[in-house]
Amino acid sequence: QGEYPKALEYHFKALEIREKVLGTEHPDTAQSYNNIGEVYRSQGDYPKALEYHFRALEIREKVLRKEHPDTAQSYNNIGLVYDSQGEYEKAAPYCKAAVIIFIQVLGENHPNTQIVSNNLCAIYEKLNISTPFEEWLSDIDL
C-alpha cells in the first residue's frame, strides 16, 4: 500500500519484542531485521536497507550457518539492494551465493531457487560478461 512509515513502525515493534523475548541472535529476530531492510529498500533508502540486511545476515550466518535457506535469502536481498543502486559488481557475489545455497539445499527446480536464479541472470546480463553463465556461477567460494 506504500504506507512505509506505518510498516516500519510495526516492524520495529516486532523487532523490539523479538529481541526482548527471543534475544538478539535468534532467527526470528533476524527476520525482523530482514523485514525492515525490505521496507527501506522499497523506499529507495539503500544505505538503511543494507544496514538491516547485513544485520540479518550476521545473525543468520552465526545461528543458522551459511548453508541455510534463510541465510541465502539475506544474501539475495543484499544483492538486490546493490542491484537497485546499479552496483552490479557488488550485487553479483551475494546473488551467486544465494543461488548456490538454494541449489544445494532446495534443488534447481524449487521456486525460491528459480526466483534467485532469475535475479542473478538479470545481474549477469547487466555486467555484460563473456564467460558462459554456468562457468561464471561456479566461480564462488561460500
N, C-alpha and C positions, 0 to 999 in steps of 0.2 A: 504493500500500500504506500510505500515511500515515507512512512512515519518513523524515520530513523531515530530521532531523539527518544521517542517512546520505546522503540525496540531496544535501544541502548539502556534505557532506564531499567527495563525488565531483565535484560541480560546481566547487568551489573548487580541487580538484586539477587539473581540466581547465583552469580559468582560469589557474592558475599556469603550466602547461605551454604553453598558447597564448601567453601574454604573453612567456614566455621564448623560444619558438621563432619565433613569428609577429610579435610586437610588440604594443604596447598599442593600436594603431589598425588592427587587421585585422578584417575581417568575422566571422571565426570567434571572435575574442576578444569581439566584441560579442555573438555568440550565447551565449557563456558567461555574460556579464552578464545577458542576457535570461533564460536558464535559471534563474539564481539568483533573479532577480526573480520569476519564476513560482512558485518554491518558497516564497518569502516571502509572496507573495500567497495561495497555498494555505493557509498557516498563519495568515493574517489579520494578518501583520506588514506593514501597508501603508506605513509610512514607509521600511522597508528595501526593500520591493518597488519603491517609487518611486525610491529611490536607485539601484538597479541597472538599472531600466528606463531611467531618464534617462541613465545612463552608456552603455548600449547605443545609445540614440537619438543621443547626441552623436557616437559613433564612426560610426554608420551614415550620419548626415547629412553628415559630413565625407568619408567614404570612398566611400560608395555614392550619395550625394546624396538629395534629398528624394523624388524620383520612383521610388525603388526599392521593390519589394515588401517587402524586409526592414525598410526604414525604416517602411513602412506598418504592419508587424507591431508595431514599437515604439510607434507612435502608438496603435494599438489596445490594446496591453497597458497603457499608461499610462491610457488612458481607462477600461479595465476596473477598474483599481485605484481610480480615483476613483469609479466607479460602485459598487464594493463598499463604499465608505465613505459612500455616499449623497450624494456631491458631484457631482450631475448637471451643474451648470453648468460645472464644471471638466472633467468627462468628455466632454461633447459635442464641443468643438473637436478633441480628439485623435481621437475615433472618426470624426468627419466627415472629418478629413484622411486617415485610413486608407481610408475608403470611396472618397473621390475618387481617391486614388492607385491603388487596386485597379481601379476602373472604367477609369481612363485606361490602365493598363498591362496588365491582365489581361482586361478586359471585364466587362460586367454579369452574365454567366452563369457566370463562374468560381466554383468552390466557395469560395475564400477571400473573394471579393467578397460572396458570399451570406452567409457567416458574419459578417463585419464589418458588413454591412448590417443583419442581424438584431440585432446588438449595439446598433447606432445607433438602430434603431427602438424598441428597449426603453427606451433613454435618452430619446428623443424623447417617448414616452408618459409617462414619469415626470415630465418637465418640464411636461406639460400645455400645450403651445404651440398657439396658434390658427392660426399660419401653416401652409399646406399643406407636407407633408414635402418634396416636390421643391424648392419655393421655399426652404425653410429650409436644405436641403442645399447648394444652390448658393451660399449666402452665406458663403463662406470663402476666405481667401487662403492659399496654401501658401508 
